[in-house]
Amino acid sequence: MMHIPTQTTSLARLWPEALTFEAFVAAAAAEHRPLWESIHRLHRTPEGTLTLAPKGSGPWRLFVIAADWCGDAVNIVPPLAKWAAAVGIELRIVDRDTYPELMDRYLTNGARAIPVVIALGPDFEELGHWAPRPSELQEWVLAHKATMPKDERYKETRRWYARDRGESTI
């Protein structure tokens, strides 16, 4: 779900502290590194998505709030990083728990749901953001949250991501 920003952010100040995808996986994704790396390696960016990059003067950036332990992040961020690299958009990631004040500006229904993807223009102005997962999956999760055990919901969510192969994210 895309949200239009309501305030000026200081993401320009945080940008130098944020990690590239590779650095994030190496430093912050220690426990689940093989999963992050394999999803990134196996993802094939759909040819039709290469024209979705913004036109005009750049540079364009994606600022992501994520965490190693998050199943949604591990399924969304690697394909997004691969697409961003293919179209020439810089992508940086910060760990959710390292920047709680930033995370609290992007709550989803009052929760610290991740990943949060923030689109930035050439002057670091926020163009919009979305979280925590593709809308089709989010609708399914919300519809089954009260009626399906958490473990079963996670299993179905992983199946959905495997079938989707990152296309809904892009």
Helices and strands as residue ranges (DSSP letters): E 2-3, H 11-14, G 15-17, H 21-27, H 33-42, G 47-51, E 61-66, H 71-87, E 90-95, G 96-98, H 100-103, G 104-106, E 116-120, E 126-130, H 135-144, H 150-164
